[in-house]
Amino acid sequence: MALRREYDKEICPVARSLEVVGERWTLLIVRDAFYGVQRFTDFRAHLDIPSAVLTERLKLLVDHEILATSIGTSGRDEYLLTPKGEQLWPIVWAMMHWGNEYYVTEELRRPIVHYGCGGQLTPLGNCGRCGTVPSPRDLEVHPRASEPKAAGRDDRVSRLLTRPHRMLEPLTEVA
């Protein structure tokens, strides 16, 4: 029997937030949207998520106005973070930092850099060089120092993230 998503007896903003972004895969979809992933097929391949689950999570995120759809050049839906969705960045960053601190070795961390000055983000999300708190649009995701051999990832998103990339800009092939 599947667990219910709602926390009916909780009068708490954390519980309400978890009803929307607390299910398995949801924050990874949001993280990938910050990386610039927009296509269903790219989310599916990069996350190795079942299509039915991805469809359900994307629908939930669109219904809650965290993602919006637009028609891409291929004629298919693409998913973009809304301003409401972009406000999830501090949560995503906090989880990235916490995971880096306790579960990921230094060479496997993916640096997030302030595009304006090149400083890396501190645990609080401000730039370690200039001190500002950059918006996600002013951040750049950099490749890991070392790709894990066991991962063997060859999906489009993994390949494109082997070079620096501005957050929220669509992932595109190098011309």
N, C-alpha and C positions, 0 to 999 in steps of 0.2 A: 504494500500500500504506500502510495506516495505521500510524503509529508506535505502538509498544508503550507502555503506561502504566507498566510495572514497570521498576525499576532493580535487576535481580537481583544484579548483581555489586557493588553499593554497600552497604556496611555503615555506614549513615549515617542519622541521624534526619531530616536534610533530605530525603534521597532517599525515605524512607518517607512523610514528609509530602506530598511532591510527588506520590506515587502516588495520594493521595486528593484533594488540593486544587490540584494543579498543572496540570490540563487546562484548555484554553481554556473560558471561560464560568464555571467553577466558583466562583472567588472573586467574580465579579460577582453570581452567585446568592446567595452568602453575604452580600455587601455589601447587596443588596436586602433580604434577610431581616432584617438589622440595621435597615434603614429601615422595616420593618414590613410588607413584602410577604409575603403568605401564599398567595395563590391562583395556581394554575398559569397561568391566563390573564393575570394581571398580570405575572408573571415573563416570560412569552412576549412580551407586547406591549411592556413597558418595555425589555427587552434586545434585542428583535427577533431572537430566537433560534429556530432551527427546533424544532418540537415534539418531533421524535425525539431531538434532542440534549438538550433540556431534560428530557425523560423519563429519559434515561440518566443525566444528571448528578444529578437529584433522587434517583433510585434509589440511586446511589453514596453520596450524602450521607446518605440514610436508613440504608442498610446499615452505614455507618460511625458511625452514631449522632451525626452532626453536626446533622441535621435529624430531627424526628419529625413524623409525620402525625397529624392529628386531623380529625374530621368537622366541617366548618363549618356555619353556619346554612343554607347552600344545599344541604346534604346531600353536598357534595363534599369531597374531601381538601383540607386546608390544611396548610402546611408551617411549622413553628416551629423556631427554633434551640433545641437542647438546651443544658444547661450546658457540655457538651464543645464544642459549636459556638460558644457565647458566648466561649470562651477563644481563639477566633480573632480577636477584636477587635483586640488589639495588632498583629497582622499586617496586618489590613485598614487600620487607622489608619496604620501605617508606610508602606504602599503609597500611601494617599491623600496623606499628607504629602510623600512623595518625588515623586509625580506632580505635586502642586501646585508643588513647588519647581522642577522642571525642565521641565514640559510644559504647565502650565495658567496662564493669566494671572490676575491678582488678581480681576478682576470675574467670572470664570467659576468661581471656587472656591466650594464649598458649605461654609460654616462649620459646625463641630461645636462646640457650646457646652455647658458644664457647667450642667445644669438648676438645680442648687442655688444657684449664685451668678452665673451669666451669663458667666463667664470662658471664653475660647477655649482649646482644647487646644494645648499646646506640641508640638514635634516628638517629645518623649519620651512624650506621652500624658497628662501631668499638666495640671491646670487652671492657666492662666497667672495667674489672680487669687488663688485660695486655696491652690494648691499640691497639693491632693489628686489622687490618681489615681482618677477616677470610673469606676465600672462602666458598661458600655454602657447599662444601664437608667437611669443618671443623666445621660445625654447627650441633647441635642436637636439635630437636624439642621435647619439654616436654609436658606432659598432662596439661590440665587446672587444676587449684586448685579445681574447682567445675564444674561438667557437668550440663548444664541447664536442669532442669526437663522437660520442655516443648519440648525439642528437641527430646527426645525419639529415638535417633539414634541408630540403631543396625546393620548398614552395616559393612562390613569387615574392611574398612579403619578406621571408627570411633572407632571400637574395638581395632585395632592395634595401634592407636594413644593414647591409654590410658597408654602407657609406653614410656619412652624416646626412640628416634629413630634418627639415623644419617640421615641428609639430603641426598637426591639422592640415598640412598641405597634402594633396592627394599623392600617393606613391605612384611614380611613373618611371618607366624605363629610361636609362641614360641614352641620350641621343648620340 
